[in-house]
């Protein structure tokens, strides 16, 4: 009898995973960062259909609005103080202070994502919303609003949010207070566009954030959380391997195909 059952199970094969497990969202950016590089002939790239474009608008402080090809609107570090255009569909927040989050967002916003856990555990976000996959990587944050590097830290109190849309991997470092280790970089994966705080005091030193930016080596770097930081100083520290481009408009419209060939710091109007 046992032999008969073994034969039957052998014919049936391995058990099928539940539908929920099969349909769970996955990160394409992590998959691409871990896969070996593939060379695509130039001729095939030219024949490919034009990639969908994403619009990224600087609203103020550390808030960027991301408008997707599918019509979704996302606001980063949303406090309600920096608005532009229509109400966002998705807002992300970290646990820094009042200029980075709101406990009373407009109730018409359907998706409010906190970068901290409400139950004392790390926030774990991996959601498919419209044409965007949103996920987070937690970091620690100083308990008090201070530039004192020895201040007590709240474990997993901040999140780096990553938005995967139209073949692009877009990261927002949030109110980052410490250097990233190898586990952070592995969890972040590949980034095409990264938004970095350059205040040099309340988040990280310019040397620290410049080191992280060089390590991430995104095609596009969008500064934010600037205060009075001289832009020339950030440009000097970021290194000669990055191009610098100052724009007169607040919005960057970009696609996978139009990413610059050399890593470029793009400074939008208002930054």
C-alpha positions as CSV (number, residue, x, y, z in Angstrom):
1,X,0.0,0.0,0.0
2,X,2.8,2.4,0.9
3,X,4.5,1.6,-2.3
4,X,1.3,2.3,-4.2
5,X,0.9,5.7,-2.5
6,X,4.5,6.6,-3.3
7,X,3.9,5.9,-7.0
8,X,0.7,7.9,-7.0
9,X,2.4,10.9,-5.4
10,X,5.3,10.6,-7.7
11,X,3.0,10.8,-10.7
12,X,1.2,13.7,-9.3
13,X,4.4,15.6,-8.6
14,X,5.1,18.1,-5.9
15,X,2.2,19.8,-4.1
16,X,1.0,23.0,-5.8
17,X,1.6,26.2,-3.7
18,X,-1.5,28.0,-2.6
19,X,-2.8,30.6,-5.0
20,X,-2.0,33.4,-2.5
21,X,1.6,32.4,-2.4
22,X,1.8,32.2,-6.2
23,X,0.2,35.6,-6.7
24,X,2.1,37.5,-4.0
25,X,3.9,40.6,-5.4
26,X,7.6,40.4,-6.1
27,X,10.3,43.0,-6.6
28,X,11.6,43.2,-10.2
29,X,14.3,45.6,-9.0
30,X,15.7,43.0,-6.6
31,X,15.5,40.3,-9.2
32,X,17.4,42.4,-11.8
33,X,20.0,43.4,-9.2
34,X,20.7,39.8,-8.4
35,X,20.7,38.5,-12.0
36,X,23.8,38.4,-14.2
37,X,23.9,41.4,-16.7
38,X,22.4,40.8,-20.1
39,X,23.7,42.6,-23.2
40,X,21.0,43.7,-25.6
41,X,22.1,44.4,-29.2
42,X,21.6,48.1,-30.2
43,X,19.4,47.1,-33.1
44,X,16.9,45.3,-30.8
45,X,16.9,48.3,-28.4
46,X,15.9,50.6,-31.2
47,X,13.2,48.3,-32.4
48,X,11.7,48.1,-28.9
49,X,8.5,50.0,-28.2
50,X,9.0,53.4,-26.5
51,X,9.1,52.9,-22.7
52,X,6.4,54.5,-20.6
53,X,7.3,57.8,-18.9
54,X,7.1,58.7,-15.3
55,X,6.9,62.4,-14.1
56,X,8.6,63.4,-10.8
57,X,7.8,66.8,-9.4
58,X,9.6,68.5,-6.5
59,X,7.0,70.0,-4.2
60,X,9.2,71.1,-1.3
61,X,11.4,69.9,1.6
62,X,11.6,66.1,1.0
63,X,8.3,65.7,-0.8
64,X,8.3,64.6,-4.4
65,X,5.2,63.7,-6.4
66,X,5.5,60.7,-8.7
67,X,2.9,60.4,-11.5
68,X,2.8,57.0,-13.2
69,X,1.8,56.0,-16.7
70,X,-1.3,54.3,-15.2
71,X,-2.5,57.5,-13.7
72,X,-1.4,56.9,-10.1
73,X,-0.1,59.8,-8.1
74,X,2.3,59.2,-5.2
75,X,3.7,61.7,-2.7
76,X,6.8,61.0,-0.6
77,X,7.4,62.1,3.0
78,X,3.9,63.5,2.9
79,X,3.0,66.0,5.7
80,X,0.2,67.9,3.8
81,X,2.3,71.1,3.8
82,X,3.8,70.6,0.3
83,X,1.2,70.1,-2.4
84,X,1.0,70.4,-6.2
85,X,-1.7,69.4,-8.6
86,X,-4.4,66.9,-7.6
87,X,-4.6,65.0,-4.4
88,X,-2.3,61.9,-4.3
89,X,-3.6,58.4,-4.4
90,X,-0.7,57.0,-2.3
91,X,1.4,58.8,0.4
92,X,4.4,57.5,2.2
93,X,5.7,58.9,5.5
94,X,8.6,58.3,7.9
95,X,8.7,58.9,11.6
96,X,11.0,61.9,11.7
97,X,8.9,64.9,12.7
98,X,6.0,67.1,11.6
99,X,7.5,68.1,8.2
100,X,7.8,64.4,7.1
101,X,4.4,62.9,8.1
102,X,0.9,63.6,9.2
103,X,-1.3,61.6,11.6
104,X,-4.3,63.3,10.0
105,X,-4.0,63.1,6.2
106,X,-6.9,63.9,4.0
107,X,-9.3,61.0,4.3
108,X,-9.8,61.0,0.6
109,X,-6.3,59.6,0.1
110,X,-6.9,55.9,-0.3
111,X,-3.4,54.6,0.5
112,X,-1.4,55.9,3.5
113,X,1.8,54.0,4.1
114,X,3.7,54.5,7.4
115,X,7.5,53.8,7.4
116,X,7.3,52.7,11.1
117,X,5.5,49.9,12.7
118,X,2.5,50.7,14.9
119,X,2.8,47.6,16.9
120,X,6.5,48.0,17.9
121,X,7.6,45.8,15.0
122,X,9.3,47.0,11.8
123,X,7.0,48.2,9.0
124,X,6.8,45.6,6.2
125,X,5.4,47.0,3.0
126,X,5.2,45.1,-0.3
127,X,2.1,46.2,-2.1
128,X,0.9,46.3,-5.7
129,X,-1.1,49.5,-6.1
130,X,-2.2,50.1,-9.7
131,X,0.8,50.0,-11.9
132,X,3.3,50.5,-9.0
133,X,4.9,48.0,-6.7
134,X,5.8,49.8,-3.4
135,X,8.1,48.3,-0.8
136,X,10.3,49.5,2.1
137,X,13.6,48.9,3.8
138,X,13.7,50.0,7.4
139,X,16.5,52.0,9.1
140,X,17.0,53.4,12.6
141,X,16.3,56.9,13.5
142,X,17.3,59.3,16.3
143,X,14.7,59.6,19.0
144,X,15.0,63.3,19.2
145,X,15.1,65.9,16.5
146,X,18.8,66.7,16.8
147,X,22.0,66.6,14.9
148,X,23.7,64.8,17.9
149,X,25.1,61.6,16.4
150,X,25.2,60.0,19.9
151,X,21.5,60.5,20.5
152,X,19.4,57.4,21.3
153,X,18.1,55.6,18.3
154,X,14.7,54.1,17.5
155,X,15.3,50.7,15.8
156,X,13.5,50.5,12.4
157,X,11.9,53.9,13.0
158,X,12.4,55.1,9.4
159,X,11.9,53.6,6.0
160,X,13.5,53.9,2.7
161,X,10.6,53.6,0.2
162,X,11.1,52.0,-3.2
163,X,8.7,52.4,-6.1
164,X,8.8,50.1,-9.0
165,X,7.0,51.4,-12.1
166,X,7.4,51.4,-15.9
167,X,10.6,49.4,-15.6
168,X,12.1,52.0,-13.3
169,X,13.3,51.5,-9.7
170,X,12.8,54.7,-7.7
171,X,14.1,55.1,-4.1
172,X,13.5,57.7,-1.5
173,X,16.0,57.6,1.4
174,X,13.7,59.4,3.9
175,X,15.1,60.9,7.0
176,X,18.2,58.8,7.0
177,X,20.3,59.0,10.2
178,X,23.1,56.4,9.8
179,X,25.3,54.6,7.3
180,X,23.8,51.6,5.4
181,X,25.4,48.2,5.8
182,X,25.5,45.3,3.4
183,X,22.1,44.0,4.4
184,X,20.5,47.4,3.6
185,X,22.2,47.5,0.2
186,X,21.1,44.0,-0.6
187,X,17.5,44.7,0.5
188,X,17.4,47.9,-1.6
189,X,18.7,46.3,-4.8
190,X,19.1,48.2,-8.0
191,X,17.9,51.8,-8.1
192,X,17.6,53.9,-11.3
193,X,16.6,57.1,-9.5
194,X,17.3,58.0,-5.9
195,X,16.1,60.9,-3.7
196,X,18.7,61.8,-1.1
197,X,18.7,64.3,1.8
198,X,21.6,66.8,1.6
199,X,21.0,69.0,4.7
200,X,24.3,67.7,6.2
201,X,23.2,67.9,9.8
202,X,19.7,66.8,10.8
203,X,19.9,63.6,8.7
204,X,23.6,62.7,7.8
205,X,26.8,64.4,7.1
206,X,27.5,65.3,3.5
207,X,30.4,62.9,3.5
208,X,28.1,60.1,4.8
209,X,25.3,60.7,2.3
210,X,27.8,61.1,-0.6
211,X,29.3,57.7,0.3
212,X,25.8,56.1,0.2
213,X,24.9,57.9,-3.1
214,X,28.1,56.7,-4.8
215,X,27.5,53.1,-3.6
216,X,24.0,53.1,-4.9
217,X,25.2,54.5,-8.2
218,X,21.7,55.3,-9.5
219,X,21.5,56.9,-13.0
220,X,19.6,59.9,-11.5
221,X,20.2,61.5,-8.1
222,X,17.5,63.9,-6.9
223,X,18.6,66.0,-3.9
224,X,16.0,67.0,-1.3
225,X,15.9,68.1,2.4
226,X,18.5,70.8,1.6
227,X,18.0,73.8,3.9
228,X,21.0,76.0,3.4
229,X,23.5,73.5,2.2
230,X,25.6,75.0,-0.6
231,X,24.9,72.9,-3.7
232,X,28.5,73.3,-4.8
233,X,29.6,71.6,-1.6
234,X,27.4,68.6,-2.3
235,X,28.5,68.5,-5.9
236,X,32.1,68.5,-4.9
237,X,31.7,65.7,-2.4
238,X,29.6,63.5,-4.7
239,X,32.5,63.0,-7.0
240,X,33.6,63.6,-10.5
241,X,31.9,60.4,-11.7
242,X,28.6,62.2,-11.4
243,X,27.4,64.8,-14.0
244,X,25.5,67.8,-12.6
245,X,22.4,69.2,-14.3
246,X,20.5,72.2,-13.0
247,X,16.9,72.4,-14.4
248,X,14.7,75.5,-14.5
249,X,11.5,73.4,-14.2
250,X,10.2,71.5,-11.1
251,X,9.2,68.3,-13.0
252,X,11.4,65.6,-14.5
253,X,9.8,63.4,-17.1
254,X,11.8,60.2,-17.6
255,X,11.6,56.6,-18.8
256,X,13.8,53.6,-18.7
257,X,15.1,54.4,-22.2
258,X,15.9,58.0,-21.4
259,X,18.0,57.4,-18.3
260,X,21.4,59.2,-18.6
261,X,24.3,57.0,-19.5
262,X,26.4,58.7,-16.8
263,X,25.1,59.0,-13.2
264,X,23.7,62.5,-13.0
265,X,22.6,64.7,-10.2
266,X,19.5,66.6,-11.4
267,X,18.6,69.7,-9.4
268,X,15.0,70.6,-10.0
269,X,13.7,74.2,-9.5
270,X,12.9,74.8,-5.8
271,X,15.6,72.4,-4.4
